[in-house]
Amino acid sequence: MQELIEKASVLMEALPYIRKFSGKTIVVKYGGHAMTDAKLKDSFAKDIVLMDYIGMNPVIVHGGGPQIDEVLDKMHIESKFHQGMRITDRETMDVVEMVLAGDINKDIVSLINRHGGKAVGLSGRDGGLIKAKKLPKEGKKDEKVDLGRVGSVKEVDVSVLQTLEQGRFIPVIAPVGFDEKGDPLNINADLVAGALASALKAEKLVLLTDIEGVKDKDGKLLPSLNKSEARKLIEDGVIRGGMIPKVECALKTVEDGVKSAHIIDGRVQHAVLLEIFTDQGVGTVIS
């Protein structure tokens, strides 16, 4: 009986959050270990389906760097990087689009559908969703590096997502945009998720990572941050390395009017539900 009472308590804790977020759009960037571990993949899909069933509008943006590396290796195409960004020539871009918009995207769609959802796979090229611009050459004046088919978000047209929402479909989006000629550009998935959250006027942006969240100088998890606190941690070098672009993405999204951005530990089963529907959460919320 005690076990049943505890289950009821969990549901009661979630109730005010369910009431608050019903009808709201939540953009989730899906990546890291959560995309490769079978149990985590399963729990993620169940989280998304439950969100949909209780009236929320989840929108998924996924990455796929390790999977791209694996296919490139099999095809004997060398993976090249500059300051953490993939140098993407035409041949590499073909593989990137094939893996992101093909294999990975359809696997996620199938998994969500298997658990009772109605997911639809898209890339930023579908429905004119993400117009992009090629990134300029990177590096010092005399050592600039051309990243090739790598871009940033220039413009977002969410009409195709709004149409899907009306039919209660769950969009699953590969981070590939198109340039002025209609050619594909590879875009960082965090940036795509942030741009979509802003354009959709989402309630929340959730970024899944392979760490607990943002930590202070002593390595202790910070459950919440406001904009000025986050900026100070970056200036002081406490937030560094790969966490800087994630926090900058979260800050930009919040400044654009999204209520909150969450950087959470995707290695925890049901991380998305725990962050949205419990008092404690499993990461850092920036608001």
C-alpha positions as CSV (number, residue, x, y, z in Angstrom):
1,M,0.0,0.0,0.0
2,Q,2.8,2.4,0.9
3,E,4.3,1.9,-2.6
4,L,0.9,2.8,-4.2
5,I,0.7,6.0,-2.0
6,E,4.2,7.0,-3.1
7,K,3.2,6.6,-6.7
8,A,0.1,8.8,-6.1
9,S,2.4,11.4,-4.5
10,V,4.5,11.5,-7.6
11,L,1.5,12.1,-9.7
12,M,0.3,14.9,-7.4
13,E,3.7,16.6,-7.6
14,A,3.4,16.5,-11.4
15,L,-0.2,17.8,-11.5
16,P,0.5,21.6,-11.2
17,Y,3.1,21.3,-13.9
18,I,0.8,19.4,-16.2
19,R,-1.9,22.0,-15.7
20,K,0.6,24.9,-16.3
21,F,2.2,23.4,-19.5
22,S,-0.8,21.9,-21.2
23,G,-1.1,23.4,-24.6
24,K,2.4,24.9,-24.5
25,T,5.3,24.1,-26.9
26,I,8.4,22.6,-25.6
27,V,11.5,22.3,-27.9
28,V,13.8,19.5,-27.0
29,K,17.3,19.1,-28.4
30,Y,18.1,15.4,-28.3
31,G,21.7,14.3,-28.4
32,G,24.6,12.8,-26.6
33,H,24.5,9.5,-24.7
34,A,20.7,9.5,-24.7
35,M,20.8,8.8,-28.4
36,T,23.0,5.8,-28.2
37,D,22.0,3.9,-25.1
38,A,19.0,1.6,-25.7
39,K,17.3,2.2,-22.3
40,L,17.8,6.0,-22.6
41,K,16.4,6.0,-26.1
42,D,13.4,4.1,-25.0
43,S,12.8,6.4,-21.9
44,F,13.2,9.5,-24.1
45,A,10.6,8.3,-26.6
46,K,8.2,7.5,-23.7
47,D,8.7,10.9,-22.2
48,I,7.9,12.6,-25.5
49,V,4.7,10.5,-26.0
50,L,3.5,11.2,-22.5
51,M,4.0,15.0,-23.0
52,D,2.0,14.8,-26.2
53,Y,-0.8,12.8,-24.5
54,I,-1.3,15.3,-21.7
55,G,-1.7,18.2,-24.2
56,M,1.8,19.6,-24.6
57,N,3.4,20.2,-28.0
58,P,6.9,18.7,-28.1
59,V,9.2,19.6,-30.9
60,I,12.4,17.5,-31.2
61,V,15.7,18.6,-32.8
62,H,18.4,15.9,-32.9
63,G,22.1,15.8,-33.4
64,G,24.2,12.9,-34.6
65,G,28.0,13.7,-34.7
66,P,29.2,10.2,-33.6
67,Q,26.9,8.4,-36.1
68,I,28.2,10.7,-38.9
69,D,31.8,9.9,-37.9
70,E,31.1,6.2,-38.0
71,V,29.6,6.3,-41.5
72,L,32.4,8.6,-42.8
73,D,34.9,6.1,-41.4
74,K,33.2,3.2,-43.2
75,M,33.3,5.1,-46.4
76,H,37.0,6.0,-45.9
77,I,36.3,9.7,-45.8
78,E,38.4,11.5,-43.3
79,S,36.6,13.5,-40.5
80,K,38.2,17.0,-40.2
81,F,37.4,19.5,-37.5
82,H,38.4,23.1,-36.7
83,Q,37.7,24.4,-33.2
84,G,35.1,21.7,-32.6
85,M,33.3,22.3,-35.9
86,R,33.2,19.7,-38.7
87,I,34.8,20.8,-41.9
88,T,32.1,19.8,-44.4
89,D,33.0,19.6,-48.1
90,R,30.4,18.5,-50.7
91,E,31.1,14.8,-50.2
92,T,30.9,15.0,-46.4
93,M,27.7,17.1,-46.7
94,D,26.1,14.2,-48.6
95,V,26.9,11.8,-45.8
96,V,25.8,14.3,-43.1
97,E,22.4,14.8,-44.7
98,M,22.0,11.1,-45.3
99,V,22.8,10.2,-41.7
100,L,20.9,13.1,-40.0
101,A,17.8,13.4,-42.2
102,G,17.8,9.7,-43.1
103,D,19.0,7.0,-40.7
104,I,18.9,8.9,-37.3
105,N,15.7,10.9,-38.0
106,K,13.7,7.9,-39.1
107,D,15.0,5.8,-36.1
108,I,13.7,8.5,-33.7
109,V,10.4,8.8,-35.5
110,S,9.9,5.0,-35.5
111,L,10.7,4.8,-31.8
112,I,8.2,7.5,-30.8
113,N,5.6,5.9,-33.0
114,R,6.2,2.5,-31.5
115,H,5.3,3.9,-28.1
116,G,2.0,5.4,-29.3
117,G,3.0,8.8,-30.6
118,K,2.5,10.3,-34.1
119,A,5.9,11.6,-35.1
120,V,6.9,13.0,-38.5
121,G,10.5,13.4,-39.6
122,L,11.7,16.6,-41.2
123,S,14.9,18.4,-42.0
124,G,15.2,22.2,-42.2
125,R,14.9,21.9,-46.0
126,D,11.3,20.6,-45.7
127,G,8.6,23.2,-46.1
128,G,11.2,26.0,-46.2
129,L,11.7,25.5,-42.5
130,I,15.3,26.7,-42.0
131,K,16.9,29.2,-44.3
132,A,20.6,29.3,-43.5
133,K,23.7,31.2,-44.4
134,K,27.2,29.8,-44.8
135,L,29.6,30.6,-42.0
136,P,32.6,32.8,-42.9
137,K,36.1,31.5,-42.8
138,E,37.4,30.8,-39.3
139,G,40.7,31.7,-37.7
140,K,43.4,34.4,-37.7
141,K,43.8,36.7,-40.7
142,D,46.5,34.7,-42.5
143,E,45.3,31.3,-41.4
144,K,41.5,31.4,-42.1
145,V,39.9,28.0,-42.5
146,D,36.9,27.4,-44.8
147,L,34.4,25.2,-43.0
148,G,32.7,24.3,-46.2
149,R,28.9,23.5,-46.1
150,V,28.5,24.7,-42.5
151,G,25.9,27.4,-41.7
152,S,24.0,29.3,-39.2
153,V,20.2,30.0,-39.0
154,K,19.2,33.0,-41.0
155,E,15.4,32.7,-41.0
156,V,12.8,30.3,-39.7
157,D,9.4,29.6,-41.3
158,V,7.4,27.6,-38.8
159,S,4.2,27.2,-40.9
160,V,4.9,23.5,-41.5
161,L,5.3,22.9,-37.8
162,Q,2.1,24.8,-37.0
163,T,0.3,22.6,-39.5
164,L,1.7,19.4,-37.9
165,E,0.7,20.7,-34.5
166,Q,-2.9,21.1,-35.6
167,G,-3.0,17.4,-36.5
168,R,-1.3,16.5,-33.1
169,F,1.8,15.3,-34.9
170,I,5.2,15.4,-33.2
171,P,7.9,17.0,-35.4
172,V,11.4,15.4,-35.3
173,I,13.8,17.7,-37.1
174,A,17.3,17.1,-38.5
175,P,19.6,20.2,-38.3
176,V,20.1,20.7,-42.0
177,G,19.1,24.0,-43.5
178,F,19.3,25.4,-47.1
179,D,21.1,28.4,-48.6
180,E,19.9,30.9,-51.2
181,K,20.5,28.4,-53.9
182,G,18.5,25.7,-52.1
183,D,21.7,23.7,-51.3
184,P,22.1,22.0,-47.9
185,L,24.0,23.4,-45.0
186,N,25.0,21.6,-41.8
187,I,24.0,23.5,-38.7
188,N,24.7,23.0,-35.0
189,A,21.7,21.2,-33.5
190,D,21.7,23.4,-30.3
191,L,21.5,26.5,-32.5
192,V,18.6,25.1,-34.5
193,A,16.7,24.1,-31.4
194,G,17.2,27.6,-30.0
195,A,16.1,29.3,-33.2
196,L,13.0,27.1,-33.4
197,A,12.1,27.7,-29.7
198,S,12.3,31.5,-30.3
199,A,10.3,31.3,-33.6
200,L,7.6,29.1,-32.0
201,K,7.4,31.3,-28.9
202,A,7.9,28.1,-26.9
203,E,7.4,27.8,-23.2
204,K,10.7,26.0,-22.8
205,L,13.9,24.9,-24.5
206,V,15.4,21.7,-23.2
207,L,19.0,20.8,-24.1
208,L,20.1,17.2,-23.3
209,T,23.8,16.9,-22.5
210,D,26.2,14.3,-21.1
211,I,26.9,16.2,-17.9
212,E,24.8,17.1,-14.9
213,G,24.2,20.7,-15.9
214,V,26.0,24.0,-15.2
215,K,28.4,23.9,-12.2
216,D,30.0,26.5,-10.0
217,K,33.7,27.0,-9.5
218,D,33.7,24.2,-6.9
219,G,32.1,21.7,-9.2
220,K,28.7,21.9,-7.6
221,L,25.6,21.7,-9.7
222,L,23.7,25.0,-10.0
223,P,19.9,24.2,-10.2
224,S,19.0,27.6,-11.5
225,L,20.6,30.7,-13.0
226,N,19.4,34.1,-14.2
227,K,20.9,35.9,-17.2
228,S,23.4,38.1,-15.3
229,E,24.6,35.1,-13.2
230,A,25.2,33.0,-16.3
231,R,27.1,35.9,-18.0
232,K,29.3,36.4,-14.9
233,L,30.2,32.6,-14.9
234,I,31.3,32.8,-18.5
235,E,33.3,36.0,-17.9
236,D,35.0,34.4,-14.9
237,G,35.9,31.3,-16.9
238,V,33.8,29.0,-14.7
239,I,31.6,28.1,-17.7
240,R,34.1,27.1,-20.3
241,G,34.8,24.8,-23.3
242,G,31.8,23.1,-24.9
243,M,29.4,24.4,-22.2
244,I,29.8,28.0,-23.4
245,P,27.9,27.6,-26.7
246,K,25.1,25.7,-24.9
247,V,24.7,28.4,-22.3
248,E,25.0,31.1,-24.9
249,C,22.2,29.3,-26.9
250,A,20.1,29.2,-23.7
251,L,20.6,32.9,-23.0
252,K,19.8,33.9,-26.5
253,T,16.6,31.9,-26.4
254,V,15.5,33.4,-23.1
255,E,16.3,36.9,-24.4
256,D,14.1,36.2,-27.4
257,G,11.1,35.6,-25.0
258,V,11.2,31.9,-24.3
259,K,10.2,31.5,-20.6
260,S,13.1,29.2,-19.6
261,A,16.0,27.1,-21.0
262,H,17.1,23.9,-19.4
263,I,20.5,22.2,-19.7
264,I,19.9,18.7,-18.3
265,D,21.6,15.4,-17.8
266,G,20.5,13.2,-20.7
267,R,22.2,10.2,-19.1
268,V,19.4,9.9,-16.5
269,Q,16.4,7.8,-17.5
270,H,13.2,10.0,-18.1
271,A,15.4,13.1,-17.8
272,V,12.9,15.3,-19.7
273,L,9.9,14.3,-17.5
274,L,12.0,14.7,-14.3
275,E,13.1,18.2,-15.3
276,I,9.6,19.4,-16.4
277,F,7.3,17.7,-13.9
278,T,9.2,17.6,-10.6
279,D,10.3,20.3,-8.1
280,Q,13.9,19.3,-8.1
281,G,14.7,18.6,-11.8
282,V,17.9,17.0,-13.2
283,G,19.9,20.0,-14.5
284,T,20.2,23.7,-14.7
285,V,17.3,26.1,-15.6
286,I,18.2,29.5,-17.0
287,S,15.4,32.1,-16.9
